[in-house]
Amino acid sequence: MQIVPVRLPAHKTNYDIKVRSGLISEAGEHLRAALGPAPRRAAVISNRKVFNLFGDILVRALRSNDFEVAVWMMKDGERNKSLKSFEHAITFLGKSGLERNDLVVALGGGVVGDLAGFAAATYLRGVAFVQMPTTLLAQIDASVGGKVAVNTPLGKNLVGGFHQPRLVLIDLDTLRTLPRRELTAGWCEAVKQGAVGDRKLFERTVQLLRNGYDFRVREVAEDSLEEIGATIAAHCRFKAAIVAGDERESTSRLDARSRKILNFGHTTAHALETVTGYRRFRHGEAVGYGMLVAGEISKNIGTLTADALESLRQAVRACGRLPAANDIEINRLIGAMKSDKKSIAGSVKWVLLERIGKARIADGSEVSTRILRQALRDALRPLG
């Protein structure tokens, strides 16, 4: 088993990320080891698709370790990560009789984890929660770092907070059930993390994709699954290090180890999701395009070489086919960017690249409307 410790000394918060096959069936034991004997109830938030695959296994594992279990299934999809769903989640926690010593368990992808985490952060002014991410994207990104939020009609993740999980359990068996698009979305997020902070991680991820493991997870041998697990753990380790140094994404930090660098590609990605009503793109697919837009901007303002941009393009292409984006009106995207939650004093902070493995945070004044429009036109073309 791969164990990645997350240590946040400023808030005296410590937890582990555990990566291995079969962890859902052992969840009760791991929860008891992490939280002790005090919790009596476990409120599980999931969706129908995921619960049909893993719900019975999880419920048995929890009950065998003396948890009383209640289950609520939210509707699937990013558009259901809403204030309305949040209200339903809070009502569920109340009707379940959840007390301060109890916990919320998020079983699903990033949508489930964000909503469940936000509900746990606010119910009774905060109860413990455990992340059990079942998509690749959630395993390497959304489940790590404590960001929890819901969307509003004005934009993505505009209402939320920071609430660290007490434990993250990544069961590699869940990868065998993922459709191609979910894997593409996850690998795009993996490329993002390597591109902004670790050249070796970038190259390791691209090599894994070239070996063909990305779309054949259901058929890969155990030793190949172990390599995927080790790569997932490496991504978690990278993100945990960034979070430990800048847990709440300080607005004053603009250095290359600021948590802001993890927003690489997200300004465009969130705009793409918003203007299409969260119906066309998986989050990671939108990030794939967002990275290319940021890469084009980086090249056009002279901070990134053409060769490095081509390496980024090849990496995104290796993740898989992205939905078409060249039919989306550029003015609508630029308008959506103005509502980006990362804006400061009305200006978007762009995460750009100096090279593969090193990010640079730029003020919006450095990116003219002309440069932005050109980058959007060039990057949103089909990759082929």
NUSE-873482 format. One line per 3 residues: for each residue x, y, z of C-alpha. Coordinates in nm, 4 decimals. Each point is the difference from the previous one (the first is absolute). Layout:
X:Y:Z ~ ...
***
This chain:
0.0000:0.0000:0.0000 ~ 0.1178:0.3517:-0.0837 ~ -0.0485:0.2432:0.2896
0.0354:0.3729:-0.0572 ~ 0.0014:0.2072:0.3200 ~ -0.1582:0.3458:-0.0115
0.1363:0.2228:0.2745 ~ -0.1356:0.3521:0.0542 ~ 0.1910:0.1290:0.3048
-0.1589:0.3467:-0.0052 ~ -0.3362:-0.1522:0.0876 ~ 0.1284:-0.3141:0.1755
-0.1777:-0.2090:-0.2622 ~ 0.1426:-0.3353:-0.1031 ~ -0.1497:-0.2761:-0.2098
0.1059:-0.2754:-0.2350 ~ -0.0805:-0.0811:-0.3603 ~ -0.0001:-0.3762:-0.0501
0.0258:-0.1521:-0.3480 ~ -0.0606:-0.3691:-0.0727 ~ -0.2495:-0.2419:-0.1504
-0.2742:-0.1278:0.2319 ~ -0.0174:0.2966:0.2382 ~ -0.3786:0.0426:-0.0242
-0.0517:-0.3466:0.1456 ~ 0.2341:0.0951:0.2874 ~ -0.1360:0.3504:0.0522
-0.1417:-0.0617:0.3479 ~ 0.3359:-0.1102:0.1380 ~ 0.1828:0.2986:-0.1480
-0.2630:0.2442:0.1261 ~ 0.0200:-0.1405:0.3521 ~ 0.3792:0.0201:-0.0080
-0.0145:0.3644:-0.1095 ~ -0.2923:0.1247:0.2103 ~ -0.0063:-0.2347:0.2985
-0.3068:-0.1455:0.1734 ~ -0.1990:0.3242:0.0425 ~ -0.1942:0.0235:-0.3294
-0.3241:-0.1975:0.0081 ~ -0.1599:0.1086:-0.3258 ~ 0.1384:0.0206:-0.3531
-0.2060:0.2021:-0.2452 ~ 0.0927:-0.1153:-0.3505 ~ -0.0524:0.2413:-0.2911
0.0331:-0.1492:-0.3476 ~ -0.1887:-0.0208:-0.3289 ~ -0.2010:-0.2863:-0.1466
0.2593:-0.1049:-0.2581 ~ 0.2862:-0.0274:0.2504 ~ -0.2105:-0.1438:0.2819
-0.1270:-0.2798:-0.2237 ~ 0.3614:-0.1025:-0.0546 ~ 0.1503:0.0424:0.3462
-0.2719:0.0977:0.2455 ~ -0.0851:-0.3425:0.1384 ~ 0.3690:-0.0773:0.0552
0.0500:0.3275:0.1863 ~ -0.3112:-0.0342:0.2170 ~ 0.0994:-0.3527:0.1053
0.3523:0.1176:0.0822 ~ -0.1303:0.2846:0.2158 ~ -0.2624:-0.2035:0.1825
0.2500:-0.2748:0.0757 ~ 0.1965:0.2634:0.1920 ~ -0.2980:0.1191:0.2034
-0.1045:0.3016:-0.2063 ~ -0.3663:0.0821:-0.0404 ~ -0.0331:0.0836:-0.3684
-0.2337:0.2380:-0.1811 ~ 0.0190:0.0576:-0.3764 ~ -0.1047:0.2869:-0.2259
0.0554:0.0030:-0.3753 ~ 0.0232:0.3315:-0.1788 ~ -0.0674:0.0394:-0.3710
0.3000:-0.0543:-0.2237 ~ 0.1835:0.2766:-0.1853 ~ 0.1712:0.3341:0.0631
-0.3243:0.1950:-0.0477 ~ -0.1356:-0.1739:0.3122 ~ 0.2828:0.1318:0.2178
-0.2332:0.2818:0.0953 ~ -0.1432:0.1874:0.2960 ~ -0.3208:-0.1985:-0.0431
0.1892:-0.3294:0.0294 ~ 0.1914:0.1425:0.2967 ~ -0.3302:0.0692:0.1757
-0.1111:-0.3581:-0.0672 ~ 0.3307:-0.1288:0.1395 ~ -0.0331:0.2028:0.3209
-0.3562:-0.1235:0.0441 ~ 0.1235:-0.3579:-0.0418 ~ 0.2677:0.0476:0.2659
-0.2561:0.1396:0.2412 ~ -0.2502:-0.2800:-0.0568 ~ 0.2809:-0.2539:0.0444
0.0546:0.1234:0.3553 ~ 0.3621:0.0871:-0.0678 ~ 0.1810:0.1360:0.3080
0.3260:0.1903:0.0436 ~ 0.2034:-0.3198:0.0486 ~ -0.1411:-0.1682:-0.3103
0.1195:0.0249:-0.3586 ~ -0.0909:0.0447:-0.3643 ~ 0.1383:-0.2399:-0.2601
0.0270:0.1197:-0.3608 ~ -0.0130:-0.2932:-0.2432 ~ 0.0327:0.1244:-0.3574
0.1791:0.2448:-0.2241 ~ 0.0837:0.3641:0.0515 ~ -0.3627:0.1172:-0.0113
-0.0953:-0.2322:0.2848 ~ 0.3145:0.0837:0.1969 ~ -0.0473:0.3754:-0.0339
-0.3656:-0.0071:0.1009 ~ 0.0463:-0.2482:0.2839 ~ 0.3018:0.1891:0.1299
-0.1840:0.3330:-0.0050 ~ -0.2950:-0.1548:0.1822 ~ 0.2379:-0.1486:0.2604
0.1772:0.3352:0.0374 ~ -0.3212:0.1853:0.0823 ~ -0.2237:-0.2505:0.1790
0.0243:0.0529:0.3775 ~ 0.2816:0.2456:-0.0860 ~ 0.2095:-0.2863:-0.1286
0.0075:-0.3778:0.0290 ~ 0.2670:-0.2436:-0.1152 ~ -0.0067:-0.1332:-0.3519
0.1836:-0.2648:-0.1969 ~ 0.0722:0.0094:-0.3718 ~ -0.0361:-0.3223:-0.2010
0.0562:0.1272:-0.3555 ~ -0.1057:-0.2323:-0.2811 ~ 0.1205:0.1966:-0.3057
0.3589:0.0554:-0.1016 ~ -0.0435:0.3774:0.0055 ~ -0.1367:-0.0022:0.3534
0.2727:-0.2362:0.1162 ~ 0.2880:0.2233:-0.1050 ~ -0.1611:0.3400:0.0495
-0.3439:0.0659:0.1480 ~ 0.0337:-0.2319:0.2998 ~ 0.3323:0.1533:0.1101
0.0320:0.3387:0.1659 ~ -0.3327:0.0773:0.1645 ~ -0.1667:0.2280:-0.2556
-0.3774:-0.0550:0.0121 ~ -0.2606:0.1980:-0.1919 ~ -0.3127:0.0186:-0.2134
-0.0763:0.1840:-0.3220 ~ -0.2365:0.2882:-0.0677 ~ -0.1461:0.1266:-0.3301
0.2764:0.2638:-0.0037 ~ 0.2840:-0.2484:0.0068 ~ 0.1676:-0.3079:0.1381
0.0922:-0.0507:0.3667 ~ -0.1032:0.3525:0.0977 ~ -0.1430:-0.1147:0.3354
0.2254:-0.2157:0.2137 ~ 0.2715:-0.0256:0.2597 ~ 0.2954:-0.2023:0.1251
-0.0715:-0.3169:0.1960 ~ 0.2706:-0.2643:0.0100 ~ -0.1021:-0.3670:-0.0078
0.1052:-0.2274:0.2835 ~ 0.0993:-0.2742:-0.2447 ~ 0.0136:-0.0616:-0.3753
-0.0424:-0.3574:-0.1246 ~ 0.0839:-0.0562:-0.3673 ~ -0.1125:-0.3443:-0.1114
0.1671:-0.0803:-0.3318 ~ -0.2762:-0.2477:-0.0857 ~ -0.2270:0.2953:-0.0726
0.2190:0.0892:-0.2993 ~ -0.1036:-0.3202:-0.1741 ~ -0.3589:0.1268:-0.0222
0.0714:0.3422:-0.1528 ~ -0.1080:0.0869:-0.3537 ~ 0.2516:0.1439:-0.2417
-0.1033:0.3634:0.0516 ~ 0.0479:-0.0184:0.3767 ~ 0.3506:-0.1331:-0.0521
0.0743:0.2750:-0.2514 ~ -0.1175:0.2601:0.2512 ~ 0.2175:-0.1448:0.2730
0.3127:-0.0213:-0.2105 ~ -0.0439:0.3623:-0.1106 ~ 0.0090:0.0998:0.3662
0.3107:-0.2156:0.0458 ~ 0.1718:0.1743:-0.2923 ~ -0.0924:0.3322:0.1601
0.1707:-0.0834:0.3284 ~ 0.3183:-0.1094:-0.1676 ~ 0.0032:0.3001:-0.2319
-0.0122:0.2559:0.2805 ~ 0.2251:-0.1501:0.2596 ~ 0.2007:-0.3104:-0.0792
0.1625:-0.0874:-0.3334 ~ 0.0678:-0.3577:0.1126 ~ -0.3653:-0.0467:0.0966
-0.1032:0.1409:-0.3393 ~ 0.2284:-0.2410:-0.1842 ~ -0.1075:-0.2943:0.2159
-0.3641:0.0735:-0.0748 ~ 0.0566:0.0363:-0.3745 ~ 0.1961:-0.3242:-0.0089
-0.2852:-0.1794:0.1759 ~ -0.2405:0.1342:-0.2613 ~ 0.2273:-0.1097:-0.2841
0.0098:-0.3497:0.1469 ~ -0.3735:-0.0160:-0.0640 ~ -0.1218:-0.0482:0.3564
-0.2324:0.2991:-0.0153 ~ -0.2913:-0.1571:-0.1888 ~ 0.0511:-0.3659:0.0847
-0.0154:0.0106:0.3766 ~ -0.2612:-0.2773:0.0054 ~ 0.2418:-0.2411:-0.1674
0.3379:0.0957:0.1468 ~ 0.1970:-0.2516:0.2012 ~ 0.0553:0.0433:0.3712
0.3588:0.1223:-0.0421 ~ -0.1201:0.2669:-0.2422 ~ -0.2740:0.1030:0.2434
0.2689:0.0313:0.2666 ~ 0.1931:0.2420:-0.2236 ~ -0.3180:0.2030:-0.0502
-0.0474:-0.0018:0.3791 ~ 0.3563:0.1176:0.0560 ~ -0.0520:0.2814:-0.2506
-0.3252:0.1024:0.1687 ~ 0.1824:0.0035:0.3344 ~ 0.2749:0.2170:-0.1547
-0.2627:0.2510:-0.1135 ~ -0.1589:0.0008:0.3449 ~ 0.3424:0.0530:0.1548
0.0647:0.2976:-0.2263 ~ -0.3339:0.1624:0.0753 ~ 0.0329:-0.0692:0.3734
0.3349:0.1824:0.0017 ~ -0.1515:0.3038:-0.1709 ~ -0.2991:0.0029:0.2365
0.2239:-0.0335:0.3071 ~ 0.1829:0.3176:-0.1001 ~ -0.3076:0.2058:-0.0925
-0.3109:-0.1706:0.1359 ~ -0.2462:0.2838:-0.0614 ~ 0.1474:0.1358:-0.3214
0.1232:0.3319:0.1374 ~ -0.0933:0.2924:-0.2239 ~ 0.3382:0.1614:0.0677
0.2100:-0.2904:-0.1273 ~ 0.1080:0.0081:-0.3622 ~ 0.3000:-0.2339:0.0109
0.0405:-0.3272:-0.1887 ~ -0.1004:-0.2102:0.3054 ~ -0.3196:0.1926:0.0738
-0.3119:-0.2136:0.0023 ~ -0.1180:0.2240:-0.2846 ~ 0.2178:-0.1955:-0.2421
-0.2475:-0.2879:0.0301 ~ -0.2482:0.2252:-0.1798 ~ 0.1977:-0.0372:-0.3232
-0.2561:-0.0301:-0.2790 ~ -0.2918:0.0634:0.2342 ~ -0.0878:0.3554:-0.1023
-0.0942:-0.1170:-0.3477 ~ -0.1297:-0.3351:0.1251 ~ -0.2514:0.1563:0.2375
-0.1137:0.2384:-0.2732 ~ -0.0520:-0.2921:-0.2400 ~ -0.2032:-0.1868:0.2600
-0.2071:0.3039:0.0921 ~ -0.0988:0.1072:-0.3515 ~ -0.0961:-0.3567:-0.0950
-0.2107:-0.0516:0.3118 ~ 0.2333:-0.2731:0.1339 ~ -0.1413:-0.2355:-0.2634
0.2693:-0.0302:-0.2688 ~ 0.3280:-0.0451:0.1857 ~ 0.1295:-0.2129:0.2811
0.2035:0.2313:0.2232 ~ 0.3312:-0.1536:-0.1025 ~ -0.0879:0.0250:-0.3687
-0.0587:0.3730:0.0456 ~ 0.3333:0.0228:0.1852 ~ 0.1640:-0.1630:-0.3019
-0.1121:0.2897:-0.2173 ~ 0.0787:0.2485:0.2769 ~ 0.3614:-0.1160:0.0159
0.0371:0.0511:-0.3721 ~ -0.1448:0.3516:0.0234 ~ 0.2419:0.0855:0.2826
0.2828:-0.1571:-0.1996 ~ -0.0830:0.2100:-0.3057 ~ -0.0076:0.3141:0.2140
0.3341:-0.0952:0.1549 ~ 0.1550:-0.0413:-0.3447 ~ -0.1518:0.3204:-0.1370
0.1330:0.2154:0.2852 ~ 0.3423:-0.1580:-0.0295 ~ 0.0269:-0.2167:0.3137
-0.0353:-0.3461:-0.1602 ~ 0.1808:-0.1442:-0.2999 ~ -0.1866:-0.1433:-0.2965
0.1596:-0.3407:0.0681 ~ -0.1282:-0.0023:0.3587 ~ -0.3490:0.0932:-0.1192
0.0130:-0.2877:-0.2474 ~ 0.0968:-0.2377:0.2844 ~ -0.3050:0.1197:0.1904
-0.2216:-0.0496:-0.3059 ~ 0.1308:-0.3536:-0.0494 ~ -0.0631:-0.0819:0.3659
-0.3600:0.1252:-0.0148 ~ -0.0543:-0.1882:-0.3254 ~ 0.1257:-0.3201:0.1674
-0.2701:0.0336:0.2657 ~ -0.2725:-0.0685:-0.2562 ~ -0.2490:0.1755:-0.2234
-0.1583:0.3169:0.1394 ~ -0.3525:0.1211:-0.0856 ~ -0.0143:0.2671:-0.2697
0.0476:0.3548:0.1283 ~ 0.0612:0.2057:-0.3159 ~ -0.3699:0.0835:-0.0389
-0.0201:0.1901:0.3303 ~ -0.0182:0.3778:-0.0315 ~ 0.3203:0.1576:0.1270
-0.1791:0.3062:0.1396 ~ -0.2094:-0.2253:0.2241 ~ 0.3115:-0.1684:0.1338
0.1709:0.3299:0.0724 ~ -0.3136:0.1223:0.1770 ~ -0.0094:-0.3125:0.2174
0.3650:0.0483:0.0927 ~ -0.0846:0.3341:0.1594 ~ -0.2012:-0.1883:0.2657
0.2907:-0.2324:0.0786 ~ 0.0347:-0.0440:0.3772 ~ 0.3787:0.0412:-0.0258
-0.0319:0.3630:-0.1117 ~ 0.1599:0.2627:0.2245 ~ -0.0945:0.3692:-0.0339
-0.1938:-0.0930:-0.3111 ~ 0.3017:-0.1573:-0.1712 ~ 0.0429:-0.3690:-0.0755
0.3262:-0.1519:0.1213 ~ 0.1210:-0.2187:-0.2849 ~ 0.2085:-0.3085:0.0725
0.2450:-0.0245:-0.2890 ~ 0.3144:-0.2012:-0.0722 ~ 0.3659:0.0936:-0.0158
0.0837:-0.3578:-0.0930 ~ -0.1435:-0.3464:0.0542 ~ 0.0270:-0.0464:0.3746
0.0011:0.3669:0.0998 ~ -0.3031:0.2270:0.0215 ~ -0.0197:0.3779:0.0060
-0.2914:0.2009:0.1399 ~ -0.0759:0.3039:-0.2142 ~ -0.2276:0.2967:0.0542
-0.2854:0.0367:-0.2447 ~ 0.1514:0.3258:-0.1226 ~ 0.2756:-0.2051:-0.1658
-0.2551:-0.1831:-0.2140 ~ -0.1622:0.2375:-0.2455 ~ -0.3395:-0.0727:-0.1498
0.1693:-0.0489:-0.3365 ~ 0.2395:-0.2622:0.1391 ~ -0.2835:-0.1748:0.1855
-0.2220:-0.0129:-0.3083 ~ 0.2825:-0.1398:-0.2114 ~ 0.0811:-0.2628:0.2628
-0.3637:-0.1082:0.0209 ~ -0.0275:-0.0275:-0.3789 ~ 0.3198:-0.2049:-0.0266
-0.0494:-0.2249:0.3026 ~ -0.3667:-0.0890:-0.0481 ~ 0.0592:-0.1524:-0.3406
-0.0306:-0.3820:-0.0182 ~ 0.3248:-0.1698:0.1000 ~ -0.0425:-0.2737:-0.2573
***
